[in-house]
Amino acid sequence: MYINMSEKFYITTPIYYANAKPHIGHAYTTIAADVLARFHDSQGKEVFFSAGLDEHGAKIQKAAENAGKSPQEFVDGIAAEFVGLWEKLGVRNDNFIRTTNSEHKQAVKSVLQTLYDKGAIYKGEYEGMYCVGCEQFKSENELVDGKCPDHGAAPETMKEECYLLKMTEIQKELTERIKSDEFCIKPGRYKNEILSFLEGQKLEDVSISRKNISWGIELPFDGEHTTYVWVDAFLNYLTGLGWDGNAGKLPKEWPADLQLLGKDILRVHATIWPAILLHLGIKLPKNLFVHGHILSGGKKMSKTLGNVISPDEMLEKFGTDGTRYLLLSAGTFGEDVDMTMERMTEKYNADLANGLGNLVSRVVKLGENIEVGMPEKNPVAYGEEMEKLELSGALKKIWDMIDESNKFIAENKPWELAKSDAEKFNRVMAKSTIELYNIAESLRPFMPETAEKIKSALKTKKAEILFPRIK
């Protein structure tokens, strides 16, 4: 099992970079986190789900200038876009942390001072290859043909005065914690990738400040420097819980039970983030779960290729729950998934309009005169899949239930039994009604609006068309 089960469940999305409005990748991760939070809540856990925005750094400063806005005005607009999208997607996060919040900035300063006083941060000089797109220095083995694989651009050679975080001295301890799964990285190939990296070379101390970037948190011990974006960003996972930077007094939700992230930000999450915590003497997160990218037609989405699918486009065509279903059923969570609007339209019609929608319509209409006592508690049919984060596997189990129920109705033909065998008709419809109620309960974490509509239809004996067929 991937998740260490406890009475509480603290889950985070990665903190998204506020240089542009949200895209489908942001929606994918956040919906997955919402589903997991809802599932653990249904199991009686004390759940806290944090998401938010990383709002500092050179790239944002530049984007704001290009937009003719101040950096704060720019990120305020981006934050409104993210919050608005989460509402449209039915995401129910407990906090939306922004790194421009005054409380966050004060906590970051407190941590930086602590690290400096402990000698974990020192003044030096850093020379290396800096990718502006990633806002991080790159080593030769991270480049492909001399370019950043994520941004397709050659990094700039940069040499500057900065403050550095000691990495070498925590390398052995970090390696052991990953090996033992105390700091668990899943799927397993990503654990192996990080261990290969840690065992294959010495970790260099990393720059945690920039001297000529004004849009950032000023170092408390040197006003000429601002905090390098990753250190500022990572601490959101604690400040999002209301933490004030005091390592001796941690929020009750810590450590995080599960942190979701895309594969492009694994290395920094598996090295710099735990390094900060180890220097502070704070427990590491229990689980990092890494997922792949969303492709379209086998290729990364790009405006040039014309294969970009936006969350707004999906919402307009498929609705909230249709979008949630299509994203999470598109492939194995943890792998790259490939989506096109054409394939999603086919799947929507087959699984939602014909499969689930048809079942609800049949059961409610045929059972309008049947009174059935509903089960008090629905047994979880996919608990193991959820613990392993096999989200598409959990959905498949639900759709197996839907298919079986549709098959049962087709074989027993209750519309004919109503005329010839009232007793059998009642038995068939009672069974179908209870099964539909159980399906609705199973759908709740994934498709909360749909689950409520089904239960309401069973109660009122009136079913609206949940998923109209689309072309």
Backbone torsions as a table, in degrees:
resi	resn	phi	psi	omega
1	MET	NA	141.4	-174.1
2	TYR	-85.2	-32.0	-171.8
3	ILE	-106.4	125.3	175.3
4	ASN	-71.4	112.2	-174.2
5	MET	-75.9	137.3	177.0
6	SER	-148.7	-178.5	-178.9
7	GLU	-74.5	-17.7	177.9
8	LYS	-118.2	161.1	179.5
9	PHE	-145.1	107.1	179.2
10	TYR	-107.2	118.9	-177.0
11	ILE	-124.6	142.1	177.2
12	THR	-129.2	148.8	161.7
13	THR	-87.4	165.0	168.4
14	PRO	-62.4	155.0	176.8
15	ILE	-82.9	121.5	-171.4
16	TYR	-81.4	147.3	-177.4
17	TYR	-82.7	129.2	-169.9
18	ALA	-90.6	42.9	-179.8
19	ASN	-94.8	-8.3	179.4
20	ALA	-160.4	166.9	-177.7
21	LYS	-69.5	159.8	-174.1
22	PRO	-63.9	145.5	178.2
23	HIS	-117.6	-176.0	-172.8
24	ILE	-64.6	-29.9	177.0
25	GLY	-64.1	-41.2	176.6
26	HIS	-61.8	-43.3	-179.7
27	ALA	-61.6	-43.0	-177.4
28	TYR	-58.9	-52.4	-178.0
29	THR	-64.6	-41.5	-174.3
30	THR	-71.7	-37.9	175.5
31	ILE	-63.9	-41.8	178.2
32	ALA	-59.3	-44.5	178.8
33	ALA	-63.0	-40.5	-179.9
34	ASP	-63.7	-42.7	178.9
35	VAL	-61.3	-45.1	-179.2
36	LEU	-66.6	-39.2	177.9
37	ALA	-63.4	-45.1	179.7
38	ARG	-63.8	-40.2	179.7
39	PHE	-62.5	-48.9	-178.5
40	HIS	-66.7	-31.6	174.6
41	ASP	-63.7	-39.4	179.7
42	SER	-67.7	-18.9	178.3
43	GLN	-92.5	10.5	175.4
44	GLY	85.2	12.7	179.6
45	LYS	-80.0	156.6	170.2
46	GLU	-87.6	103.9	-169.4
47	VAL	-102.1	139.2	169.9
48	PHE	-133.7	127.0	-175.1
49	PHE	-122.9	116.3	-176.3
50	SER	-115.0	135.8	173.3
51	ALA	-138.0	167.6	178.5
52	GLY	173.8	-167.9	-174.4
53	LEU	-128.2	138.4	172.9
54	ASP	-93.6	111.2	-165.0
55	GLU	-114.4	8.5	-179.6
56	HIS	-111.3	169.8	172.0
57	GLY	119.2	166.1	-174.9
58	ALA	-63.3	-38.4	-176.1
59	LYS	-65.5	-38.6	178.9
60	ILE	-71.5	-39.8	176.9
61	GLN	-57.8	-42.9	179.6
62	LYS	-67.9	-43.3	179.9
63	ALA	-62.3	-38.6	178.6
64	ALA	-64.9	-42.9	177.7
65	GLU	-60.1	-44.6	179.8
66	ASN	-62.8	-30.2	-179.3
67	ALA	-88.0	-2.8	-179.3
68	GLY	69.8	31.5	-178.8
69	LYS	-126.1	162.3	170.1
70	SER	-73.2	155.3	179.3
71	PRO	-56.2	-41.3	-178.7
72	GLN	-66.1	-42.6	177.7
73	GLU	-61.3	-40.4	-179.2
74	PHE	-63.6	-50.2	-177.0
75	VAL	-70.4	-28.0	175.3
76	ASP	-61.6	-40.4	178.3
77	GLY	-66.5	-42.1	178.9
78	ILE	-65.1	-41.4	179.8
79	ALA	-60.2	-40.2	178.8
80	ALA	-63.0	-36.2	177.6
81	GLU	-63.3	-45.5	-179.1
82	PHE	-64.8	-48.4	-179.4
83	VAL	-60.0	-42.3	178.7
84	GLY	-62.1	-40.4	180.0
85	LEU	-67.4	-42.3	179.8
86	TRP	-59.7	-38.3	178.1
87	GLU	-64.2	-44.1	-180.0
88	LYS	-64.0	-31.0	-177.8
89	LEU	-88.6	1.8	179.6
90	GLY	72.0	24.0	-179.9
91	VAL	-79.8	132.3	-174.0
92	ARG	-119.0	64.5	-179.8
93	ASN	-78.3	151.1	-178.0
94	ASP	-83.4	-24.9	178.4
95	ASN	-148.8	148.7	173.9
96	PHE	-123.4	97.9	-174.5
97	ILE	-85.8	135.5	175.2
98	ARG	-120.9	132.6	-175.2
99	THR	-74.8	-2.9	172.3
100	THR	-91.0	-2.2	175.7
101	ASN	-61.2	139.1	-177.9
102	SER	-62.1	-36.0	-179.6
103	GLU	-66.1	-40.2	178.0
104	HIS	-64.0	-46.8	-178.0
105	LYS	-60.8	-40.0	179.3
106	GLN	-66.2	-40.0	178.9
107	ALA	-65.2	-39.9	178.3
108	VAL	-62.2	-43.2	178.3
109	LYS	-61.6	-40.0	178.9
110	SER	-62.6	-43.0	179.0
111	VAL	-65.7	-45.0	179.8
112	LEU	-59.5	-41.5	178.6
113	GLN	-64.3	-42.4	178.4
114	THR	-60.4	-46.9	-179.8
115	LEU	-63.8	-38.0	178.9
116	TYR	-67.2	-44.4	179.8
117	ASP	-63.7	-32.2	179.6
118	LYS	-79.5	-9.9	-176.7
119	GLY	83.5	10.0	178.1
120	ALA	-77.7	-20.5	175.0
121	ILE	-117.8	135.9	179.0
122	TYR	-143.4	157.2	-178.9
123	LYS	-82.5	136.7	-179.8
124	GLY	-161.1	-152.0	179.5
125	GLU	-138.8	141.8	-179.4
126	TYR	-125.8	132.7	175.2
127	GLU	-125.7	128.3	-179.7
128	GLY	-174.8	-174.6	-179.7
129	MET	-96.5	116.4	-172.2
130	TYR	-108.5	121.9	175.8
131	CYS	-91.7	116.2	-179.1
132	VAL	-64.8	-38.2	-179.5
133	GLY	-61.5	-42.9	179.7
134	CYS	-84.1	-18.5	-171.3
135	GLU	54.3	47.9	174.9
136	GLN	-155.9	156.0	176.5
137	PHE	-76.9	146.4	-177.8
138	LYS	-118.8	146.4	172.1
139	SER	-95.5	164.2	-177.6
140	GLU	-55.7	-40.6	-174.8
141	ASN	-74.4	-6.2	176.1
142	GLU	-91.6	-9.4	-177.0
143	LEU	-95.3	152.9	174.3
144	VAL	-120.3	117.1	-175.5
145	ASP	53.8	38.7	176.9
146	GLY	77.2	7.3	-177.6
147	LYS	-123.8	154.5	173.8
148	CYS	-65.7	125.1	-177.5
149	PRO	-65.3	-24.4	-178.5
150	ASP	-85.6	-27.7	-174.6
151	HIS	-118.2	-6.8	175.0
152	GLY	64.4	21.8	-179.2
153	ALA	-126.7	146.4	176.9
154	ALA	-72.1	132.6	178.8
155	PRO	-68.9	156.6	178.3
156	GLU	-85.5	140.0	172.8
157	THR	-78.1	124.6	-173.2
158	MET	-132.9	137.5	175.6
159	LYS	-133.8	122.7	-177.7
160	GLU	-156.2	156.8	173.5
161	GLU	-69.3	137.0	-179.6
162	CYS	-160.4	174.8	169.7
163	TYR	-103.2	141.4	-174.7
164	LEU	-119.2	145.6	175.1
165	LEU	-97.3	129.8	-180.0
166	LYS	-68.5	123.0	-179.8
167	MET	-112.7	-37.0	-174.0
168	THR	-57.8	-40.3	-173.4
169	GLU	-73.9	-15.0	177.5
170	ILE	-102.6	-0.9	-172.5
171	GLN	-60.2	-45.3	-177.0
172	LYS	-65.1	-45.9	-179.3
173	GLU	-64.0	-42.1	179.0
174	LEU	-61.4	-44.9	179.8
175	THR	-58.5	-44.4	-178.6
176	GLU	-65.8	-38.4	-179.0
177	ARG	-68.8	-33.9	176.4
178	ILE	-71.8	-42.1	179.4
179	LYS	-58.8	-42.2	-175.4
180	SER	-82.0	-4.8	-176.4
181	ASP	68.4	13.3	169.8
182	GLU	-62.2	-38.1	170.1
183	PHE	-111.9	93.4	-166.2
184	CYS	-91.0	125.7	178.6
185	ILE	-115.1	122.3	-178.8
186	LYS	-130.9	154.9	-8.3
187	PRO	-60.0	163.0	-170.8
188	GLY	-56.5	-31.7	-177.5
189	ARG	-65.8	-26.9	178.2
190	TYR	-76.0	-33.7	172.3
191	LYS	-61.2	-45.8	-180.0
192	ASN	-64.0	-37.5	179.3
193	GLU	-62.4	-44.7	-179.5
194	ILE	-69.4	-41.0	178.5
195	LEU	-63.2	-40.3	177.4
196	SER	-60.9	-40.9	178.4
197	PHE	-65.1	-46.0	-176.5
198	LEU	-70.3	-33.4	-177.6
199	GLU	-88.0	-11.1	-175.9
200	GLY	-95.7	-11.7	-178.0
201	GLN	-159.8	161.3	177.1
202	LYS	-80.4	131.9	176.3
203	LEU	-68.8	127.0	176.2
204	GLU	-84.2	147.4	173.2
205	ASP	-61.7	140.6	-172.6
206	VAL	-109.6	145.8	176.8
207	SER	-67.1	132.0	177.7
208	ILE	-120.6	12.2	178.1
209	SER	-146.5	159.5	173.1
210	ARG	-128.7	142.8	-174.9
211	LYS	-89.9	-29.5	-171.9
212	ASN	-113.0	22.3	178.1
213	ILE	-111.8	115.8	-176.4
214	SER	-83.5	-27.0	-175.3
215	TRP	-86.5	82.3	-179.4
216	GLY	-174.4	178.3	-179.4
217	ILE	-86.9	123.1	-178.1
218	GLU	-65.7	136.8	176.6
219	LEU	-66.1	133.8	-176.3
220	PRO	-68.7	-19.1	-177.5
221	PHE	-106.8	0.4	177.0
222	ASP	-160.0	100.1	-174.9
223	GLY	-68.1	-8.6	178.6
224	GLU	-82.4	-10.0	-176.8
225	HIS	-116.4	145.3	169.9
226	THR	-114.0	157.6	-174.8
227	THR	-69.1	132.7	174.2
228	TYR	-62.2	139.6	-165.3
229	VAL	-55.5	-37.1	-174.7
230	TRP	-66.7	-40.4	-178.9
231	VAL	-64.7	-45.7	175.5
232	ASP	-56.7	-46.8	-175.1
233	ALA	-66.8	-47.2	-175.1
234	PHE	-59.6	-35.7	-176.3
235	LEU	-67.2	-11.0	176.7
236	ASN	-60.3	-29.0	-177.5
237	TYR	-64.5	-21.3	174.5
238	LEU	-100.4	-42.9	-179.2
239	THR	-67.5	-24.4	175.8
240	GLY	-64.2	-15.2	176.2
241	LEU	-96.3	4.5	-178.7
242	GLY	90.4	12.0	-178.3
243	TRP	-68.4	139.2	-176.5
244	ASP	-101.1	7.1	178.0
245	GLY	98.5	-0.7	179.0
246	ASN	-86.0	108.9	-175.4
247	ALA	-66.2	-17.8	-179.7
248	GLY	-86.6	-7.2	-177.8
249	LYS	-135.4	93.7	-174.9
250	LEU	-100.5	152.2	176.1
251	PRO	-62.3	150.3	-177.2
252	LYS	-63.5	-22.7	-178.8
253	GLU	-74.6	-20.3	-176.2
254	TRP	-78.9	144.3	4.9
255	PRO	-79.7	159.0	176.4
256	ALA	-60.6	134.3	176.8
257	ASP	-78.6	-32.7	-177.2
258	LEU	-153.8	126.2	173.8
259	GLN	-118.2	120.1	178.4
260	LEU	-91.8	141.9	177.3
261	LEU	-158.6	155.9	175.3
262	GLY	-80.1	157.6	-173.2
263	LYS	-65.4	-21.9	-178.4
264	ASP	-72.1	-17.1	179.3
265	ILE	-115.8	19.6	179.8
266	LEU	-64.6	-48.6	-170.7
267	ARG	-60.1	-42.9	179.9
268	VAL	-69.1	-34.4	178.1
269	HIS	-71.1	-25.3	-177.3
270	ALA	-96.4	-3.0	179.5
271	THR	-127.8	-66.2	-175.4
272	ILE	-64.9	-44.8	-178.6
273	TRP	-60.4	-53.5	178.3
274	PRO	-66.2	-28.9	178.3
275	ALA	-61.1	-43.7	177.8
276	ILE	-58.5	-46.7	-178.2
277	LEU	-65.4	-42.3	179.8
278	LEU	-63.2	-41.4	177.2
279	HIS	-63.0	-31.9	-179.1
280	LEU	-86.4	-9.6	-177.4
281	GLY	75.1	29.0	-178.4
282	ILE	-104.5	140.7	179.1
283	LYS	-57.9	143.8	177.7
284	LEU	-79.9	157.9	173.3
285	PRO	-56.6	152.3	-179.4
286	LYS	-74.6	-42.1	-173.9
287	ASN	-140.3	131.2	164.4
288	LEU	-106.8	125.3	175.9
289	PHE	-115.9	125.9	-171.9
290	VAL	-106.6	128.4	176.3
291	HIS	-114.4	166.6	-177.2
292	GLY	-86.8	-165.4	-179.6
293	HIS	-98.3	160.6	172.7
294	ILE	-94.3	120.8	178.1
295	LEU	-105.0	163.5	174.1
296	SER	-135.4	117.9	-176.0
297	GLY	64.7	31.5	177.6
298	GLY	80.6	3.2	-177.6
299	LYS	-128.3	154.6	175.2
300	LYS	-60.8	143.2	-179.9
301	MET	-69.1	134.7	176.8
302	SER	-153.1	147.9	178.9
303	LYS	-63.5	-33.0	-179.7
304	THR	-62.1	-42.7	-179.8
305	LEU	-79.0	-16.0	-179.7
306	GLY	71.4	24.6	-177.2
307	ASN	-112.6	19.9	180.0
308	VAL	-74.3	131.4	173.6
309	ILE	-112.7	120.8	-178.5
310	SER	-95.7	151.3	176.4
311	PRO	-60.4	-35.1	178.7
312	ASP	-64.2	-37.6	177.8
313	GLU	-63.7	-42.0	178.4
314	MET	-66.2	-44.2	-179.5
315	LEU	-61.0	-41.3	-179.1
316	GLU	-64.2	-38.1	-175.5
317	LYS	-86.8	-39.6	-170.4
318	PHE	-111.5	-9.0	-177.3
319	GLY	77.9	175.4	-175.8
320	THR	-62.0	-58.3	-175.3
321	ASP	-72.3	-30.0	174.7
322	GLY	-63.1	-41.6	178.1
323	THR	-64.6	-45.5	179.5
324	ARG	-58.8	-46.1	-178.7
325	TYR	-64.1	-47.1	-175.1
326	LEU	-66.1	-36.1	178.0
327	LEU	-67.7	-46.0	-173.7
328	LEU	-82.4	-14.8	177.9
329	SER	-99.3	3.9	-173.9
330	ALA	-72.2	-20.2	-179.4
331	GLY	173.6	-177.2	-177.3
332	THR	-69.9	126.3	177.4
333	PHE	-68.2	121.3	-172.8
334	GLY	118.8	-21.0	177.7
335	GLU	-107.8	165.7	167.5
336	ASP	-64.1	143.2	174.9
337	VAL	-122.3	145.6	-176.0
338	ASP	-113.9	125.5	-176.4
339	MET	-133.5	143.1	168.5
340	THR	-134.0	155.6	179.0
341	MET	-62.8	-34.0	-179.9
342	GLU	-64.0	-48.2	-179.0
343	ARG	-66.8	-37.0	179.4
344	MET	-67.0	-36.7	177.9
345	THR	-63.9	-42.6	177.0
346	GLU	-60.6	-44.9	-177.7
347	LYS	-67.8	-39.4	176.9
348	TYR	-58.3	-49.1	-178.0
349	ASN	-65.4	-41.6	-177.2
350	ALA	-71.5	-49.7	-171.9
351	ASP	-85.6	-39.1	-173.8
352	LEU	-96.2	-55.9	-178.7
353	ALA	-66.3	-53.0	-176.8
354	ASN	-79.7	-47.0	-174.3
355	GLY	-72.7	-74.5	-176.9
356	LEU	-71.3	-46.9	-177.2
357	GLY	-59.4	-43.3	179.9
358	ASN	-64.5	-40.4	179.5
359	LEU	-62.2	-46.9	-179.2
360	VAL	-60.9	-46.6	-179.2
361	SER	-58.9	-45.4	-178.0
362	ARG	-64.7	-50.8	-173.8
363	VAL	-64.9	-43.9	-177.6
364	VAL	-67.4	-44.0	-177.8
365	LYS	-67.8	-47.4	-177.5
366	LEU	-71.3	-27.8	-176.1
367	GLY	-98.9	18.9	-174.2
368	GLU	-63.8	-22.1	179.5
369	ASN	-106.5	11.1	-179.2
370	ILE	-103.1	130.0	174.8
371	GLU	-105.3	120.8	-176.8
372	VAL	-128.0	133.5	174.2
373	GLY	-75.1	124.1	-177.6
374	MET	-81.9	148.2	178.7
375	PRO	-62.7	143.0	-179.4
376	GLU	-70.7	-37.7	-177.1
377	LYS	-136.2	127.2	-179.7
378	ASN	-86.0	121.1	177.6
379	PRO	-64.9	138.1	-178.5
380	VAL	-76.5	118.8	-176.4
381	ALA	-85.7	-13.4	-171.5
382	TYR	-132.5	31.2	-179.0
383	GLY	-58.1	-42.9	-178.8
384	GLU	-65.1	-41.4	178.5
385	GLU	-61.6	-41.0	-178.9
386	MET	-67.9	-38.1	177.6
387	GLU	-64.2	-31.6	178.7
388	LYS	-90.8	1.3	-178.7
389	LEU	62.8	31.6	175.2
390	GLU	-89.3	74.7	-172.0
391	LEU	-66.8	-41.5	178.1
392	SER	-68.0	-30.3	176.3
393	GLY	-67.0	-39.3	177.0
394	ALA	-64.8	-42.4	177.6
395	LEU	-63.2	-37.5	178.9
396	LYS	-62.1	-39.5	178.7
397	LYS	-62.6	-39.5	178.2
398	ILE	-65.4	-42.7	-178.4
399	TRP	-71.1	-25.2	171.6
400	ASP	-63.9	-40.4	176.9
401	MET	-62.7	-42.2	179.1
402	ILE	-63.3	-45.6	179.9
403	ASP	-62.8	-42.2	179.5
404	GLU	-63.6	-39.5	-179.0
405	SER	-67.5	-42.7	176.7
406	ASN	-62.7	-39.9	179.8
407	LYS	-64.5	-42.1	-179.8
408	PHE	-60.7	-42.7	178.8
409	ILE	-66.8	-43.0	-179.3
410	ALA	-62.4	-38.6	-178.4
411	GLU	-73.3	-34.7	-175.4
412	ASN	-92.9	-13.0	175.5
413	LYS	44.5	63.8	-177.6
414	PRO	-60.8	-24.7	177.2
415	TRP	-64.2	-27.3	174.9
416	GLU	-84.4	-38.4	179.9
417	LEU	-61.1	-31.4	-179.0
418	ALA	-58.5	-27.3	-178.8
419	LYS	-93.2	-22.7	-170.5
420	SER	-119.7	-26.6	-173.6
421	ASP	-148.6	85.1	-174.7
422	ALA	-60.3	-37.8	-177.5
423	GLU	-65.9	-46.3	179.4
424	LYS	-68.0	-37.8	176.8
425	PHE	-55.8	-46.3	-179.9
426	ASN	-62.2	-41.6	179.7
427	ARG	-63.7	-45.3	-178.5
428	VAL	-62.0	-45.3	-176.8
429	MET	-73.1	-32.4	176.7
430	ALA	-63.9	-45.3	179.1
431	LYS	-62.5	-44.9	-178.4
432	SER	-65.0	-38.4	-179.3
433	THR	-66.1	-44.7	178.9
434	ILE	-64.6	-40.6	178.4
435	GLU	-62.7	-40.0	179.2
436	LEU	-66.3	-38.2	176.5
437	TYR	-61.6	-44.2	178.6
438	ASN	-63.7	-37.2	176.4
439	ILE	-63.2	-43.7	178.7
440	ALA	-60.0	-44.3	178.4
441	GLU	-62.5	-40.4	179.5
442	SER	-65.3	-32.2	-178.4
443	LEU	-76.0	-16.3	-169.7
444	ARG	-51.2	-46.7	179.8
445	PRO	-66.0	-34.1	-174.8
446	PHE	-85.2	-44.3	-173.1
447	MET	-134.9	71.8	-171.9
448	PRO	-61.8	-39.0	179.3
449	GLU	-63.8	-44.6	-178.9
450	THR	-63.6	-42.0	179.6
451	ALA	-58.5	-44.6	-179.5
452	GLU	-67.6	-38.9	179.1
453	LYS	-63.7	-39.6	179.7
454	ILE	-65.4	-45.2	-178.7
455	LYS	-65.6	-37.1	177.1
456	SER	-64.7	-41.2	179.2
457	ALA	-63.7	-38.3	178.4
458	LEU	-66.5	-31.1	-179.1
459	LYS	-79.5	-44.6	-175.5
460	THR	-88.1	-12.5	-177.0
461	LYS	65.8	24.8	178.4
462	LYS	-129.9	122.2	-177.5
463	ALA	-113.4	123.7	171.3
464	GLU	-83.7	165.0	176.1
465	ILE	-76.4	111.1	-175.3
466	LEU	-72.8	-42.6	-175.4
467	PHE	-134.4	88.0	177.6
468	PRO	-60.5	140.0	177.3
469	ARG	-60.0	143.4	178.6
470	ILE	-126.6	157.8	-177.5
471	LYS	-99.1	NA	NA
